[in-house]
Amino acid sequence: MANVVILGAGFAGQTAALYLRKKLTKDHQVTVINPWPRFTYIPSLVWVGVGQMQPEKTMFELAPILKKKGIKFIQAWAREIHPDEQYVVTESKDGTKQTVNYDYLINATGPHLNFEGTEGLGPDNGYSHSICNIHHAKMARDAYLDKVERMKKGEHVNILIGTGHGQATCQGAALEYITNIHSDLVKRRLRDKAKIMWISNEPALGDLGVGGIHAQKYGYVMKSEAFLKSLFAEQGIYFQVQTAVKKVEQGKVTWENYEGEEGETEFDFAMLIPQFLGTKIKYINKNGEDVTSKLTNPGGFMLVDGGYGKQWNEMKASDWPSTYQSPFYPNIFAAGIAFAPPGSISKPHVTKNGTVITATAPRTGMAAGIIGRVVAFNIIDMIEGKAPSHYESMAEMPGACIASLGKSIWNGSASTILMYPVAPDYEKYPEYGRNLKVCDLEVGLAGAWIKRSLHTAFLYKMKGNLGWSMIPE
């Protein structure tokens, strides 16, 4: 009998757990360890954050779902991994510690939201908001609706949306939020009362941490930069890129740009995505020594089968991990945000002051689900006495981003962004790094229908309902 332990119950962890339980016989045990009692469909928090969706519609309780599937659930934080002795130390909410043994381990813990990486950032101990978890999305909603009430009284407000750190990721989530705020204010007939501003660490508008996207349209090649410039111009959104937010104070951010120049931007409401780091888990060897720095990169993400240590301009598609297996402990895998990318997809930049301004590669949503499936199948291979045989790197993986521009399925809209592959492969596609026959950029009502359908479909899938595996990751 094999005991497979999964740390985390997001897209990657929940997907892996469902596939493992579906494919393995009942004499094998699957255990999920997660600090929170619920699965949350993070992409829909953009709607929670503007008051257009009730929080409970984005989540479900994990315990009954996993129990029904025959998966053991432990609600606790994973604090230590002991890879030589093959056990995890967990800590529950009341401080109780527990040892959980494993034969195979999947680290799918998601990110540590590094609000402390920028002075004054974040809703709990700072002056900005976030939509990265349900608690923060509700706080953002309440603060935003407070500003709506001020606008109803005739006040003008400054709204600032984007990234709050020079090495932040998830620009797509911030993009959805800013366009949903625009749409919401248009519906409320308050748009003229708000100055809406975008600030991000992208090298160019529309880079989105993937180096930008090209699509062949009507006989010419369109860039995502032009696509979003047009959208922002239509919506009257001001933008500033190539910028690292260095400090957040009450009503003001201090920033540094590519040239090393510093400046300030005032706001009444700000939603700024923090830097993502690996979760704070220690790796302890059989001698009791902390070997975390050996098994993870400086950001705390787990090293897997990637080509690490190369300069940005030396990186190739083949450097991207494809099995997500630890090179040090073959029975340990990392999925989703937890794995260390070989570098950034977007071109990095360091200012004359030493500030790193780089849009970090996204590894959430669709990519996390695909990787969760790949990892699960590779563990099944190993349990059956075979070598891992499933490979899918982000340089072989399609990517889709349906960015809501308004929730309504009647008069809403969404920008549909398709790319293949996510990480460019310039050996296979020399000119743009991607297959332009697949890549696409569209805006319209159809995208709003797709976005809303994905919400329903993925909650259905993550519950493991009948036919769940027929819904692609």
Beta strands, then each sheet from edge to edge (+ up, - down):
strand 1: 3-7
strand 2: 29-34
strand 3: 38-40
strand 4: 59-61
strand 5: 72-75
strand 6: 77-82
strand 7: 87-91
strand 8: 97-101
strand 9: 104-107
strand 10: 111-114
strand 11: 157-163
strand 12: 194-199
strand 13: 214-217
strand 14: 220-223
strand 15: 238-240
strand 16: 243-249
strand 17: 252-257
strand 18: 262-266
strand 19: 269-273
strand 20: 275-278
strand 21: 282-283
strand 22: 332-334
strand 23: 399-404
strand 24: 414-419
strand 25: 440-444
sheet 1: 5+ 2+ 1+ 9+ 22+
sheet 2: 3+ 4-
sheet 3: 8+ 7- 6+ 21+
sheet 4: 10+ 20-
sheet 5: 15+ 12+ 11+ 19+
sheet 6: 13+ 14-
sheet 7: 16+ 17- 18+
sheet 8: 23+ 24- 25+
end
